[in-house]
Amino acid sequence: MSDRLKVLDRGVLSDDRRHIDASALREILERLELSEKLLAARHIIVKPNFAGGSAVPRESHAVSDVVFLRELVDAIHELNPEARLAVAESDSSGPGFAYMKFENLGLTEWDLPYLELLDLSRDRLEKVEDPRFRYFGSVKGHLYLSKQLLDCDFLISAANLKTHAVTKYTGGCKNLFGLLPRTEKFYYHTHISEVIHDLYFAQTPDLTVIDAFQGMEGNGPIIGRSVDLGFRLWSRDAATGDAAASTMIGIAPVGVKHLNLILGRSECKRIARLPLPRHKVRFRGKRLAFFNSFGLWLQEFGDDLLMYGHRSHSAYSFTLWGYLTLRPLLLRFVSLEKLKELKKKWRR
């Protein structure tokens, strides 16, 4: 495989479409200086992209290549047979329950004694806090993630490269959106870039695989056109790998908001100037982009209206109802903590 690998900035680019085995995986890990860490790991979790996985066929490019995924977990087990090994996924809209995704995509048929199928929506959850968060920990609520996920010592984000209706590009970082236990994840779409930013820092992957053999263009990430771009990008940093992959398909990483938030404008621009191979990919048209922008605005307005209704039905006086009406405006000028403090004083 050596002659099919190209070392990038914190990553390795492979145009080898042959099966991945333990020898090939070891070589990639050694080039990324991750071999010792994986061999020492006691609990390894692989997070594929199974968006729409409860309904789409197994060969769909909306989801990770399940043949490659099986080869990857076999190779990991051969390298580190003593480690606990799991493939993890959470619920999504549809209904897209995690266990239905495992069944529909054939993972339950593997029957591997060394592999667990981890349901991130039904595992015990733990609260995650980080001063770098931009969304969670604010008026929007706190972040809760699977305890087993948080306890693992080697996380792999195994994504496929796709265009995305909301984020423009989806790869290793956007794949972390699937760590959220909530079923109706579209709730987060109005602030999706900030959510991805927080997930990156909450549970940063040790290894990211961006599979462009299993790519999608056009109106991704579910109903776009399947495309094979002829490469896989392996990276020790999900954001850097994504910035390189997005550059390769003509999407400036500085224009992908979550990459801009994680890496910063200067780093995004530096990666975009690297001498990377380029591939022609089709994107959403301007008409579809209008529907996307209008829909997100409408959703955000609806979310605020929903919460206003929820709080209003518990009001016990016109004074409190007036406060609830003004609350969104007040939060533009004072913090949630300060507002809670003022509310306690008012109740006295």
N, C-alpha and C positions, 0 to 999 in steps of 0.2 A: 504493500500500500504506500510505501514511502514516496515513490515517484508521483503519487496522485494527491499529495498533501502540499498545501501552501501555507506557510506561517504568516499570520496577520498580526495586527496589534491586539494582543491578549486573546488571540483566537487562531483557529486552524481551519482552512478552507479545503474541502475534499470534493472532487468531481467523480469519485469512485462509487458507482451504483451497485457494486457487488455487496453480498451479505456482510454485515458487521459481525465479527467474532471476537473472542477474547484477545487474540493477538493484535488485531487492528485497533480495538478499543484501548489496549495498553499503550500502544504507540501514540495514539492521540493524547491520552492522559499524560504521558511522559513529556510530550511537547508542550502541554499546557501546565506542566509542573503540578499535576493533581494526582498522580499515581499513588504516592504515599498516603495522601489523605483518604482516597477511596479505599485503599487496602486496610487502613486502620479504622474505618468507619464501622460502627456497630449497628446502625439503623439507617438504611438508605431508602429514600422515597423518590420515585419517578412520577412526575406530573405531566401527563400528555395533554394535548388539546382535544377535548371531546365535546366541544360546543355542538349542540344539535345531535349528539351521539345516541340519543334514545330513539331517533327516527331515521337518520340517514343511513344508507347502505355502507358496509364496511370499506368499500373501495372509494368512498367519497373523499374528495380533497378538503372538505369542511373539517375533517378530523385528522388526527395523526395517523400515519401509516401503521396499522396494527401488526403487519408482518415485521416491519423494522422495529417496532416496540418490543415484540417478542424476542427478536434477535438481541436487542439491547439488554433486556433483563437476563437473558441466558448468559450473555457475555459478562455482565456484572457479577452474577452468581458464580461463574467459573473463576473469576479473579478474586472474589471475596466470599467464599461459601459459608463463612461463619456469621455474616451479617444478616440481620432482619431486612427483608427486601419487600417493598410494597409499591404498587401502582395506585395513585391517589386521584380521586375526582370528586367534585361536589355536584349538587343539583343545579339545574338551570331551567329557564322557562320552557314550557312545552305542553304537558309536563315532561321535564327532563330529569327525573330522579337519577341519582348516581348509579344505583343498582340496576336500573333499566339500561343505562349506557353500557355498563359492563356486560350485561346479557346480550344486548343488540349487536355489540361490536365483537362478541365472541370470546371475551376474556374469561368468562366463567367456564368455557369449554377447555381452556388450557390445562386446568387441573394440575398445577405445579405445586408440589408440597412445600417448596421454599418461597412461594410468592403469596403475599396478602393483597387483597383488593380493599383499599382503605376508602371508606365513605366519609368524606370531609364534612358532610352536612349532618351526620348522625353520630360522629365521635364527640366525646366530651370537649367542650370549648373552654378556652382561657382568654382572658383579656390581654391585649397587647397595647403597650403605650410607648411612644417614642417622641422626643421633642422635635424631631424633624418632620413629623406628620403635618400635612396640609389640609386634610379632610377630616379624618377621624380624631376624636378627642375634642371636637368643637361642638357647635350646636347640632351638627349632623349625627352625633352619637359616637360610640366607641367601637373599636375593632375587636372582634372575637374570632379566633382561629382554632382549628383542631389541635388538641393537646399532643397527639402523636406527631403531627406535623411539626409543631414547635420543638418537640423533643428529639427529632431526628438530627443526625450529625452530617448528613450528606444529601442535599436536595438537587435533583436534576429537573430542569424545565425542558421537556421534550416537545417543542412546538413545530408547527409547519408554517411556512412563510405565506402570508395572505394579505391582500388589501382589505381595508376595513371601512365600513360606512361612517363610523364615528371618529375613529382615531387615525384614519388614512392607512396605517400599516399595523399589522399585528404579528408578533413573533414571541421571543422569550419573555419579555416583560409583560405584555398583554396577557400571556398565558397564565400569569399569576392571578389574574382576575378570577380564575376558576378555583382559587383557594378559598374564596368567600363562601361561607356555609349557606347564605341566603338563597332561596330558590329563585325568586323574581329579581334577578340581577340587573334588569333594565332600570330598576330604581336608581342605580348609581350612574347611569349613562350621562346625566346632566353634568356630572363632575368626574367623569371617568378618568381623566388624566391625573387628577389629584389622587384618586383612589389607587391607581396603578403605582404612582410614586410612593404612596404609603406602604403598599404591599411589598414593593421592592426592598424597602428598608426594614420592614417587619420580618421578612423571611427571604433574604437574598439567596438565590440559587448558587450552588457551588460550581455547577456545570450547566451550560445551556446548549441545546442542539436546535438549530433552525433548519428544518428540512424543506428545501426548495425543489426537491424531486416531487414532493407532495404539495405543490403550491396552488394558489388561487389568485385570479385577477378579476377586475371588474367590480361587481357589486358584492364584495365579500363582507363578512367572513363565512356565510352559510350558502348563499344562492348565487355566488359568482361563478366564473368559468375555471375549470381545472386547468392547470398549467404545470409543465415539467421544465424547470429552469436548469436542471443538470448539476446541482451542487447541494452540499450540506455544510453549514458553518457551525463549528464547535467553538465555544467561548467560555472562558473562566469568569466573564462578566456579562450578564444578560444585556445590560444597556449598551455597552460597547459593541457587542455582537449585533444587536438590533440596529444600531447606527450604521454599522458596516453593511448589513443586509439591505436596509432601506436605501442606502446610497446606491447599491448595486442594481436596484430596480427603478431608480430614477426619482425616489422620494427623498428630498433633503431632510436629514434627521432634525435639523433645527425647526422644521415645520411640523414635526410630530411632537405634540405638546408634552407628552409624558417623558420622552427622551430629553427634551429641552429642560424639563424640571429636574430630572435626575442628574444629567451630565453637565448642564449649563450650555449656553450658546457657543462659547469659544471652543469647547471640546467637541460639540456637534459639528461645528464648521471644520475643525482640524481633521476629524475622521472623514468628512465628506471630500476632503482634498487628497485622501490616500489613493494610490494607483490601484484601484479595485476593478475587477471585471464588471462590465455593464450589460444589463439584460433589458429588453424591451417588454414592458408590461402595460396592459390597458387598465384605466381607472374609471371610476364613476363619472358620468357626464355631469354638466352643470345643472341640468334639471333635477337630477337625483340629489345633488348637493343641496339644492334649495329645499327639497322636502326634508332632508336631514336636519338642516339648521332650523327650519320652522317647527319640525316635530320636537326637537330638543327644547326650544323655547316654550312650546305649548306644554310639554311634560313638566318643566320646572315650575311653570305657573300652576299647573294642576296639582303638583306635589305640595306647594305652599297652601293652596286652597284646601286640600285634603287635611293637612295638619291643622289649619285654622278651624275647620269644621270639627275635627276630633277634640280640640281644646275647648271650643265654644260649648259643646254639649255638656261639659262638666262645670260650666260657670254657674255660680250661685248668686251673682249680683250683677247689676249693670256696670258697676265700677270695675269688677274683675273682667267682665266681657270687653270693656273698653281697653283695659290693659292688654288683653289677648289680641285685640285688633291692632294695637300699636306695636306689639312685640317685634314683628319683623323689622319695622322702622327703627326701633330703639336699638336693636342688635347691630345696626350699621354704625352706631356711635359708641356703644359700651360693650364690654365683653359679657359672655353668658354668666360668668361667675359674679360679676358686678351686678348684673340684672337680678340674679337669684338673691343676692344680698339685699338689694333694694326691695325686693318682693317680701322678704322676711320682715324687714322693718315696717313695711306698709301693713302687713297682717297684724303686727302688734298694735 
